[in-house]
Amino acid sequence: MTLIKKILLIAFALLIAFLSRAQSSNSNSEASLVLDLKKSKAAYEVAKQKYENDLKLFNEKAVSLNDLNKSKNELLSCEVDYQKLILQLISQQSYITIEKAVKYQSNTGEKRVMVTLRSAMEGNEEYLNQFKEHFDIFTPEMRSGKIYNIYISLVDIDNHTILGSPYEFRIPSITLGSTGVADFELLKDVENLQVSLNYNNRKDEKNIYLKKDASVNSIDIVSMQFSQEANLNSEADYGLSLERFSSFDDAYRLLVIGLPRQITSEFYDESSKVSQIKFAQGINTKKISLKVYLPDRDDKEVVIDKPLQFYVVAVNQAQYEHLESIGIDNISKDKLNELTSGYELLELIPRGTGKIEVRANSLYYEINTEEEVKMTVTVKNAGSRRLDNIKLTTENPIGWKTTITPDLIKSLDPEQEITVQITIAPPKDGGVGAQEVKIKTEAIADNRRVQSEDKTIRIQLNAKTSLFGTIALVLVLAAIIGGIIWFGIKLSRR
């Protein structure tokens, strides 16, 4: 029986130790603080009463000064513990709520975020009234009902880097029940972020989806490739990012303003051609592309290397009808802000391409060993940019020689052509047979080498025949033919 009692006592002691540890681990909770505060208050009042009693007894010389000082020290220790808990409980009542975080666009076009904070200290007045006796230990923040020095930062959720400017915004104070505003420039365009608050030795972090400013009805259009170069008879592709700052569920018509009529354009949403867009519920961003097609020739309006500036515009139906009434092509830059939901300035630089075209009447010749091939080729600039330093060269068989006049053409404008004389001479002691001579053409356009197709001249080289041998052969053939005729006449007379 004694053993059982010992076991029970040990188990009870362990349970008391476990409960005490659990209570210690939860000491930061408000409920635990209140209980600790009541306990500390009771100890403080007991120590105070004991000190007052010892003071009376000391005045009556019933206790020693040493006993009185001991009671006073116990009172001061209990009072400090009590005041610590008061301060800890009061500080926990100070709380800042994030009322809203609105993403908007400034007049200069930069993305900004406005964070509105509200003080939630409604319970502090009651606590302050309870502890008036210890009012001297309260900080100015507690006495005034204000929260001082609130620091706010905007943080990227993914990589935990600050993406707002200033990096840390300070609100000097927020009165009980009032609001404070922090305005940031958004250094990175995001839809959601983390708002980090630091006040009263407390750090609070909230992941927030940014609300759009519904006070305006606008579309922000951004293109990372806002300036592009494209060759004539080709296309330029602009990626566009559209973000809605509006509470209206409108459809927006897409327009291109400022391009010459020779240049056409089309909008694409992925692979589908579109002329209007509409944002789905809860979706405020959309990505589309603009394809611009250039003509095959330049003219007065489309000049090579001269930048063309134009606008991509988004308008709702009412704005579109208003633009039509005044003439879409007549709208000025100053009126784009007031007459459109949003626009983006783009730039297109037409570039020309160099193209060499070499033509010859014949690419096959038959000569003997003592003759030369004299031919004419026409070099034409079939591209849309001037050609410079056009040079013709040949690849010859061993011993063959080629003369080109002129061998260098300094420049040739588009659609212009020039005639080049080429003389090809075989070697005097060379053999007979078929040979090939390649004509190569090189040129520069816009400091870039222009490739061209080689032309291959095929030459059949025959041995030279003797004039006397040829005459004798002809006389022999004539004699044979005459003999055959004479013999035939003789046979017919018989």
NORPEVEN-V976604 format. One record per residue. SS is DSSP state (@ for helix, = for strand, . for the rest). PSI is psi in whole degrees, -180 to 180 (999 if undefined). D_CENTER is the distance of its C-alpha to the mean C-alpha in whole Angstrom. Layout:
ss=(SS SS)
psi=(PSI PSI)
d_center=(D_CENTER D_CENTER)
//
This chain:
ss=(. @ @ @ @ @ @ @ @ @ @ @ @ @ @ @ @ @ @ @ @ @ @ @ @ . . . . @ @ @ @ @ @ @ @ @ @ @ @ @ @ @ @ @ @ @ @ @ @ @ @ @ @ @ @ @ @ . . . . . @ @ @ @ @ @ @ @ @ @ @ @ @ @ @ @ @ @ @ @ @ @ @ @ @ @ @ @ @ . . = = = = = = = = = = . . . . . = = = = = = = = = . . . . @ @ @ @ @ @ @ . @ @ @ @ @ @ . . @ @ @ @ @ . = = = = = = = = = = . . . . . . = . = = . . . = = = = = = = . . . = = = = = = = = . . . . . = = = = = = = = . . = = = = = = = = . = = . . . . . = = = = = . . . . = = = = = . . . = = = = = = = = = = = . . . . . = = = = = = = . . . . . . = = = = = = . . = = = . = = = . . . . . . = = = = = = = = = . . . . . . . . . . . . . = = = = = = = = = . @ @ @ @ @ @ @ @ @ @ . @ @ @ . . @ @ @ @ @ @ @ . . = = = = = = = = = = . . . . = = = = = . . . = = = = = . . . = = = = = = = = = = . . . . . = = = = = = = = = . . . . . = = = = = . . = = = = = . . . . = = = = = = = = = . . . . . . . = = = = = = = = = = = = = . . = = = . . . . = = = = = = = = . . . . @ @ @ @ @ @ @ @ @ @ @ @ @ @ @ @ @ @ @ @ @ @ @ @ @ @ @ .)
psi=(-38 -40 -42 -41 -42 -42 -42 -42 -42 -43 -40 -40 -42 -38 -42 -42 -40 -44 -38 -41 -40 -39 -38 -39 -24 17 -19 -12 155 -41 -43 -37 -41 -44 -43 -36 -42 -42 -43 -35 -41 -44 -37 -44 -37 -45 -35 -44 -40 -41 -41 -40 -44 -31 -41 -43 -35 -39 -31 3 36 -22 162 166 -33 -42 -39 -44 -37 -42 -38 -42 -39 -38 -46 -39 -43 -36 -41 -45 -40 -45 -35 -46 -35 -49 -40 -40 -41 -42 -30 -18 -15 120 138 126 145 106 -42 156 112 128 131 172 131 174 -25 -1 0 148 135 160 128 120 126 124 149 138 131 67 30 -28 -10 -35 -41 -42 -40 -40 -31 -27 38 -29 -28 31 -25 -20 -10 142 164 -34 -43 -39 -36 -12 22 156 125 152 68 124 129 139 150 125 139 129 -37 -52 6 36 150 129 15 147 123 158 -31 122 133 126 118 -44 156 123 155 122 -3 179 159 150 135 127 126 149 132 112 -22 129 112 163 -27 154 179 128 119 124 140 115 151 41 27 140 127 134 133 130 124 136 123 137 143 148 111 1 -14 157 89 159 125 122 127 137 123 -30 59 -21 123 156 142 140 153 148 33 -167 156 139 117 122 127 136 121 132 129 131 80 154 1 143 63 158 140 131 138 132 154 123 129 -3 145 157 -24 -19 122 163 158 145 141 133 100 -113 0 135 134 155 -15 155 157 136 132 165 126 -4 124 -2 149 143 128 177 150 124 128 127 126 150 170 -13 151 164 -161 -31 -35 97 132 135 3 118 141 124 137 172 141 126 141 127 148 -180 -42 -41 -37 -43 -37 -40 -40 -36 -31 -8 110 -39 -12 1 137 164 -35 -27 -3 -38 -41 -19 -4 160 -28 156 163 135 125 162 138 128 107 134 144 161 141 137 126 135 120 123 145 145 -36 145 13 132 150 119 168 -179 -17 7 166 154 120 117 161 130 150 124 123 141 99 9 -161 12 149 139 139 149 57 124 131 131 164 151 113 152 165 129 -13 149 144 137 126 128 117 151 -10 126 117 -44 156 118 161 139 -1 155 160 148 136 132 132 129 126 122 128 163 150 -35 21 169 174 167 -173 136 160 138 124 133 121 144 132 148 165 134 122 44 23 143 136 126 147 162 132 147 134 120 123 127 126 115 120 159 150 134 150 143 -44 -39 -39 -40 -42 -40 -40 -42 -40 -45 -38 -40 -41 -44 -41 -40 -41 -40 -45 -42 -35 -37 -43 -45 -37 -26 -23 999)
d_center=(82 81 78 76 76 75 72 71 71 69 67 67 66 63 62 62 60 57 57 57 54 53 53 52 49 48 50 46 46 48 51 52 52 54 56 56 57 60 61 61 62 65 66 65 68 70 70 70 73 75 74 76 79 79 79 82 84 83 84 87 87 87 84 83 80 79 78 77 74 73 73 71 69 68 67 65 63 63 62 59 58 58 56 53 53 53 50 48 49 48 45 44 44 42 38 35 33 30 31 27 24 22 19 19 18 20 22 19 16 15 14 18 20 23 25 29 31 35 38 40 43 46 48 49 51 54 53 54 57 58 58 59 62 59 57 57 55 52 49 48 45 48 51 48 46 43 40 39 36 33 30 27 24 20 19 16 18 17 17 20 18 18 15 18 19 22 22 25 27 31 33 36 38 38 42 43 42 39 35 33 30 27 24 21 18 15 13 10 9 12 14 17 18 21 24 26 29 32 35 39 38 36 33 31 28 26 23 22 21 20 22 21 23 25 27 25 24 21 18 14 13 9 8 6 9 11 14 15 19 21 24 27 28 24 21 18 15 12 10 10 9 12 14 17 19 23 26 27 27 26 25 23 24 21 23 22 24 25 25 28 30 30 26 26 23 22 19 18 18 17 21 22 23 23 24 23 21 22 21 23 24 22 19 17 14 14 11 13 14 16 18 20 24 25 29 31 33 32 34 35 31 29 30 29 26 26 23 23 21 21 19 18 20 20 24 26 30 32 29 29 33 33 31 33 36 35 34 30 30 32 29 28 25 27 28 25 24 27 27 24 22 19 18 15 16 16 17 19 21 24 25 29 30 33 36 39 42 45 48 52 55 56 55 58 61 65 67 69 69 70 68 65 62 61 58 55 52 49 46 43 40 38 35 33 33 36 37 39 41 42 44 47 48 50 51 55 57 59 62 60 59 57 57 54 54 52 50 47 46 44 42 42 40 38 41 44 46 49 52 52 56 56 59 59 62 64 66 69 70 68 68 68 65 62 59 55 54 50 48 45 43 40 38 35 33 30 31 30 33 34 35 38 41 44 47 50 54 57 60 63 66 69 72 75 78 81 83 86 86 84 87 89 87 87 91 91 89 91 95 93 93 96 98 96 97 101 101 100 102 105 105 104 108 110)
//
